[in-house]
């Protein structure tokens, strides 16, 4: 999910990934260097980097996570919710293939502002559909959600590109922690604050469609405000130009680079790991909210929407963030090779807490919060290692493009298992489903044990 953009790495690795000279030809490097001579005229980065990455994360978490809760509350069953919301990952799967066209048409700044406008209009449009009780609501809203997802994925490309063009390598390294923090903050706002708001409005009004209509209007208004703010604060780097004379060359270069990626040594093993490592987690993430919210009679825990927003969307995300920071620290201290397999264990074994909760169905919110925090802490540790592996495999002349392609495969690994998660759960029940999730972690263990690593990769020099 949203996790695919969080890189818990050392500042050196962050600089390697974001360096504006990576994957550039000589002409592009000269443009970048020309801009760096004029950085004094650009806005201060603290005026736009935090808000830009908040705006990058918020639509992603709403489309991939909040939509699950929304359709569930609108009365759709688990099979329908998991299947259709999983398709919303598709724009992030194919994102690397249209990223060259963001370079070819207009500027990164134009794309950022345009996609924010479209996303704001899309969320407001869903609120309007709910208010008017439109016919064929499900089909229309899914189309709008998919357009929002497409805009959000495009926004990711443009925002990251603008970050690279507007800041020199030192500034990129300095602000990488800030951008990741505000991206994570958007997750807390979306998965915690907005879910709590929707649940509170459900409780106060007794009208679920109206409650969610107001929530989506608020989301749309927030993104419109970000669009207006960024229209003033976003920089206009000299290198942010549409290279019309090099259109064919850029497209050809990207697809040639993709061919180099899939013919890279060890690609088969790496692809298997990227697709299968999160096989269990991809299904669990689709069903976690549904399990927490479902009635005790149906095998769930019967927790109200607003309480899930606090338990899972605030405390859970904080535990996830701590796990990611701890994982990055341990790898930077001792190297990837020492910690990789233990972190695979940390990520997958805590899934057992869902088996325990499904079997015992506890009603103590403190206990449930503690168990969920244990699972999310382990997930943060494991995802730090997974992200570093993507960086490790992406090394080489085209590391930036290779990494973008890797994250596309990562999104595919989340999308495909999620399509069938609801169907499986409805046929075998929550307890057996979570046992199945634990079984699905076995391929990841087997492949992880076979992955090669340089002795000191990731270790602080």
C-alpha positions in Angstrom: 0.0 0.0 0.0 1.1 3.4 0.8 4.3 1.8 2.3 6.0 1.5 -1.1 7.3 5.1 -0.9 8.7 5.0 2.6 12.5 4.5 2.5 14.0 3.9 5.9 17.6 4.3 4.8 20.8 6.1 5.7 21.3 9.6 4.3 23.9 8.2 1.9 21.4 5.7 0.4 18.8 8.4 0.1 21.2 10.6 -1.7 22.0 7.8 -4.1 18.4 7.3 -5.0 17.5 10.9 -5.3 20.6 12.3 -6.9 19.7 14.5 -9.9 22.6 13.1 -11.9 21.4 9.5 -11.6 20.2 8.0 -15.0 20.8 11.4 -16.8 22.5 11.9 -20.0 25.1 14.6 -20.3 22.6 17.3 -21.5 20.3 16.6 -18.6 23.2 16.9 -16.2 24.1 20.3 -17.6 20.5 21.5 -17.2 20.6 20.3 -13.6 23.9 22.0 -12.9 22.6 25.2 -14.5 19.7 25.2 -12.2 21.8 24.6 -9.1 23.6 27.9 -9.8 20.2 29.7 -9.4 18.8 28.0 -6.3 19.0 31.2 -4.3 15.9 32.4 -6.1 13.7 29.4 -5.2 11.3 29.3 -2.2 12.7 27.8 1.0 12.2 24.0 0.9 10.5 23.9 4.3 7.7 26.0 2.8 6.7 23.3 0.4 8.4 19.9 1.0 6.3 19.0 4.1 3.0 19.9 2.5 3.9 18.4 -0.9 4.5 15.0 0.7 1.5 15.3 2.9 -0.5 15.8 -0.3 1.2 12.8 -1.9 0.3 10.5 0.9 -3.2 11.5 1.8 -5.0 10.4 -1.5 -3.0 7.1 -1.5 -4.2 6.1 2.0 -7.8 7.2 1.2 -7.9 5.2 -2.0 -6.2 2.1 -0.7 -7.4 1.9 2.9 -10.3 4.3 3.6 -12.2 3.1 0.6 -12.3 -0.4 2.2 -14.1 1.0 5.3 -16.4 3.2 3.1 -17.7 0.4 0.9 -18.1 -1.9 3.9 -20.2 0.7 5.6 -22.3 1.1 2.4 -23.3 -2.5 2.8 -21.0 -4.4 0.3 -19.8 -7.8 1.4 -16.1 -8.8 2.1 -15.7 -10.5 -1.3 -16.9 -7.4 -3.2 -14.9 -4.9 -1.1 -11.6 -6.8 -1.3 -11.9 -7.5 -5.0 -12.9 -4.1 -6.3 -10.7 -2.0 -4.0 -7.7 -4.2 -4.9 -8.0 -3.0 -8.5 -7.4 0.5 -7.2 -3.7 -0.5 -6.8 -3.4 -0.8 -10.6 -2.2 2.8 -11.3 0.7 2.3 -9.0 1.5 -1.1 -10.6 1.8 0.5 -14.1 3.1 3.9 -12.9 6.7 3.3 -14.1 5.4 2.8 -17.7 3.8 6.2 -18.0 6.4 8.1 -16.0 8.4 9.1 -19.1 5.3 10.9 -20.5 5.2 13.1 -17.3 8.7 14.2 -18.4 7.5 14.8 -22.0 4.4 16.9 -21.4 4.4 20.2 -19.5 6.4 20.6 -16.3 6.6 18.7 -13.0 5.1 21.7 -11.3 2.2 21.8 -13.7 1.5 18.1 -13.1 1.5 18.5 -9.4 -0.9 21.4 -9.4 -3.2 19.8 -12.0 -3.4 16.4 -10.3 -4.2 18.0 -7.0 -7.0 19.9 -8.6 -8.4 16.6 -10.1 -8.1 14.7 -6.9 -9.9 17.4 -4.9 -12.7 17.4 -7.5 -12.9 13.6 -7.5 -13.3 13.3 -3.7 -15.9 16.1 -3.7 -17.7 14.3 -6.6 -18.0 11.1 -4.5 -19.5 13.2 -1.7 -22.0 14.7 -4.2 -22.9 11.2 -5.5 -23.7 10.1 -1.9 -25.7 13.2 -1.2 -27.9 12.8 -4.3 -28.2 9.0 -4.0 -27.2 8.6 -7.6 -28.3 5.5 -9.6 -25.4 3.0 -10.2 -23.6 4.6 -7.4 -21.1 1.7 -7.0 -20.0 1.7 -10.6 -19.7 5.5 -10.8 -17.9 5.8 -7.5 -15.4 3.1 -8.5 -14.6 4.9 -11.7 -14.1 8.1 -9.8 -11.9 6.3 -7.3 -9.8 4.8 -10.1 -9.4 8.3 -11.7 -8.3 9.6 -8.3 -5.8 6.7 -8.0 -4.5 7.4 -11.5 -4.1 11.1 -10.6 -2.4 10.2 -7.3 0.1 7.9 -9.0 0.9 10.6 -11.5 1.2 13.2 -8.7 3.8 10.8 -7.1 5.9 10.9 -10.2 5.7 14.7 -10.6 6.3 15.4 -6.9 9.4 13.2 -6.7 10.7 14.7 -9.9 10.1 18.3 -8.6 11.9 17.4 -5.4 14.9 16.2 -7.4 15.0 19.2 -9.7 14.4 21.9 -7.1 16.9 20.7 -4.5 20.6 19.9 -4.7 21.9 16.5 -3.4 22.7 17.9 0.1 19.2 19.4 0.4 17.7 16.1 -0.8 19.5 14.1 1.9 18.6 16.7 4.6 14.8 16.7 3.7 14.3 13.0 3.0 13.5 12.4 6.7 11.1 15.4 6.7 9.3 14.3 3.6 8.9 10.7 5.0 7.6 12.0 8.3 4.9 14.1 6.6 4.0 11.3 4.3 3.5 9.1 7.4 1.6 11.9 9.1 -0.8 11.9 6.1 -1.4 8.2 6.8 -2.3 9.0 10.4 -4.7 11.7 9.2 -6.3 9.6 6.6 -6.4 6.2 8.3 -6.9 7.6 11.8 -8.4 11.1 11.8 -10.7 10.9 8.8 -11.9 7.4 9.7 -12.6 8.6 13.2 -14.5 11.6 11.7 -16.6 9.3 9.5 -17.4 7.1 12.4 -18.3 10.0 14.7 -20.6 11.5 12.0 -22.2 8.0 11.6 -22.9 8.0 15.3 -24.2 11.6 15.6 -26.4 11.6 12.5 -27.4 8.0 12.2 -27.2 8.4 8.4 -24.2 6.5 7.0 -24.3 7.9 3.4 -24.6 11.5 4.8 -21.7 10.9 7.2 -19.4 9.7 4.5 -20.6 12.4 2.1 -19.5 15.0 4.6 -16.2 13.2 5.0 -15.5 13.2 1.3 -16.4 16.9 1.0 -13.9 17.6 3.8 -11.2 15.6 2.0 -11.9 17.4 -1.3 -11.8 20.8 0.5 -8.5 19.9 2.2 -6.8 18.9 -1.1 -8.2 22.1 -2.8 -6.6 24.1 0.0 -3.3 22.3 -0.6 -3.6 23.1 -4.3 -4.1 26.8 -3.6 -1.2 26.8 -1.2 1.1 25.0 -3.6 0.2 27.4 -6.4 2.0 30.0 -4.3 4.8 28.1 -2.7 6.0 25.5 -5.2 9.3 26.4 -6.8 9.8 26.9 -10.5 13.3 25.4 -11.2 14.9 26.3 -14.4 15.5 22.6 -15.2 11.7 21.9 -14.9 11.1 22.0 -18.6 9.4 19.8 -21.2 12.2 18.3 -23.4 10.2 18.4 -26.6 13.3 17.8 -28.7 14.1 14.6 -26.9 10.7 13.0 -26.7 11.5 9.9 -28.8 14.9 9.5 -27.1 13.4 9.6 -23.5 10.7 7.0 -24.3 13.2 4.8 -26.0 15.6 5.1 -23.1 13.0 4.1 -20.6 11.9 1.0 -22.3 15.5 0.0 -23.1 16.1 0.4 -19.4 13.1 -1.8 -18.5 14.6 -4.5 -20.8 17.9 -4.2 -18.9 16.0 -4.6 -15.6 14.2 -7.8 -16.6 17.4 -9.3 -18.0 19.5 -8.4 -14.9 21.3 -11.2 -13.2 19.1 -12.7 -10.5 15.9 -11.1 -11.8 13.9 -14.3 -11.5 14.7 -14.8 -7.8 14.3 -11.1 -7.1 10.9 -11.0 -8.8 9.7 -14.1 -6.9 10.7 -12.4 -3.6 9.1 -9.1 -4.5 5.8 -10.7 -5.5 5.6 -13.4 -2.7 7.2 -11.8 0.3 4.0 -9.9 1.2 1.6 -12.7 0.0 0.1 -13.0 3.5 0.3 -9.3 4.3 -1.5 -8.3 1.1 -4.5 -10.4 2.1 -4.4 -9.4 5.8 -4.4 -5.7 4.9 -7.6 -6.1 3.0 -9.4 -7.8 5.8 -8.0 -6.2 9.0 -10.6 -3.3 9.1 -13.4 -5.6 8.0 -12.5 -8.1 10.8 -12.2 -5.4 13.5 -15.6 -3.8 12.4 -17.6 -7.0 11.7 -20.0 -8.2 14.3 -19.0 -10.8 17.0 -21.7 -13.1 15.6 -20.0 -13.0 12.2 -16.6 -13.8 13.8 -15.3 -10.2 14.0 -14.6 -7.9 17.0 -17.5 -5.5 16.7 -15.4 -2.3 17.1 -17.0 0.9 16.0 -15.6 2.8 13.0 -14.4 5.8 15.1 -12.6 3.5 17.5 -10.8 1.7 14.7 -9.6 5.1 13.6 -7.9 5.6 16.9 -6.7 2.0 17.6 -5.5 1.1 14.1 -5.1 4.5 12.4 -3.2 6.3 15.2 -1.6 3.8 17.6 -1.0 1.2 14.8 0.6 3.7 12.5 2.8 5.1 15.3 4.0 1.5 16.0 4.6 1.0 12.3 6.7 4.2 12.1 8.7 3.2 15.2 9.4 -0.2 13.6 10.5 1.4 10.4 12.9 3.8 12.2 14.3 0.9 14.3 14.8 -1.3 11.3 16.6 1.5 9.5 18.9 2.1 12.5 19.8 -1.6 13.0 20.6 -2.1 9.3 22.7 1.1 9.2 24.6 -0.1 12.3 25.2 -3.7 11.4 24.5 -4.1 7.7 21.7 -5.7 5.7 23.1 -9.3 5.7 22.9 -9.6 9.5 19.4 -8.3 9.9 17.5 -9.3 6.8 16.2 -12.7 7.7 15.4 -11.7 11.3 13.4 -8.9 10.0 11.5 -11.2 7.7 10.6 -13.1 10.9 9.6 -9.9 12.6 7.3 -9.0 9.8 5.5 -12.3 9.4 5.3 -14.1 12.8 3.2 -11.3 14.5 0.4 -12.1 12.0 -0.4 -14.8 14.6 -2.0 -12.0 16.7 -4.9 -12.0 14.3 -5.3 -15.8 14.7 -5.5 -15.2 18.5 -8.0 -12.4 18.2 -10.2 -14.3 15.8 -10.2 -17.3 18.1 -10.7 -15.5 21.4 -12.6 -12.4 20.1 -11.4 -10.1 23.0 -13.5 -7.1 23.9 -10.8 -5.3 25.8 -9.7 -2.3 23.6 -6.4 -1.9 25.5 -5.5 -5.6 24.8 -6.6 -5.3 21.1 -4.5 -2.1 20.7 -1.5 -3.8 22.2 -1.8 -6.8 19.9 -2.2 -4.6 16.8 0.8 -2.5 17.8 2.9 -5.6 18.1 1.9 -6.7 14.5 2.5 -3.2 13.1 5.8 -2.8 14.9 7.0 -6.1 13.3 5.6 -5.0 9.9 7.6 -1.7 10.1 10.8 -3.7 10.8 10.2 -6.1 8.0 9.2 -3.4 5.5 12.4 -1.5 6.3 14.4 -4.6 5.2 12.1 -5.1 2.1 12.7 -1.5 1.0 16.4 -1.8 1.4 16.3 -5.0 -0.7 14.6 -3.1 -3.5 17.4 -0.5 -3.3 20.0 -3.3 -3.2 18.6 -5.0 -6.3 18.2 -1.7 -8.1 21.9 -0.9 -8.0 23.7 -0.1 -11.2 23.8 2.6 -13.9 20.0 3.1 -13.9 19.3 2.7 -10.2 16.5 5.3 -10.1 14.5 3.8 -12.9 15.2 0.2 -11.6 13.9 1.2 -8.2 10.7 2.7 -9.8 10.1 -0.5 -11.7 10.7 -2.5 -8.5 8.0 -0.6 -6.7 5.6 -1.3 -9.5 6.1 -5.0 -9.1 5.7 -4.5 -5.3 2.3 -2.9 -5.9 1.4 -5.9 -8.1 2.3 -8.2 -5.3 -0.2 -6.3 -3.1 -2.9 -6.1 -5.7 -3.2 -9.7 -6.9 -3.6 -11.5 -3.5 -6.0 -8.8 -2.4 -8.4 -9.6 -5.2 -9.3 -13.0 -3.7 -8.8 -12.2 0.0 -12.5 -11.5 0.7 -13.7 -14.5 -1.2 -11.4 -16.8 0.8 -12.4 -15.3 4.1 -16.1 -15.6 3.4 -15.7 -19.3 2.6 -13.5 -20.3 5.5 -14.2 -17.8 8.3 -12.0 -15.3 10.0 -10.0 -17.7 12.2 -9.1 -20.1 9.3 -8.4 -17.1 7.0 -5.8 -15.7 9.4 -4.3 -19.2 9.7 -4.2 -19.2 5.9 -2.4 -15.8 5.9 0.3 -17.3 8.2 0.7 -20.2 5.8 1.1 -17.7 2.9 4.2 -16.3 4.6 6.2 -19.6 4.0 7.3 -18.8 0.4 8.7 -15.5 1.6 10.8 -17.3 4.2 12.1 -19.8 1.7 13.1 -17.2 -0.9 14.5 -14.8 1.6 16.9 -17.5 2.9 18.3 -17.8 -0.7 18.9 -14.1 -1.4 22.5 -13.0 -1.7 23.8 -9.9 -0.1 27.1 -8.0 0.0 28.6 -8.2 3.5 28.4 -4.5 4.4 25.5 -3.3 2.3 23.4 -0.8 4.2 26.1 -0.4 6.9 27.1 3.1 7.8 30.6 3.8 6.6 
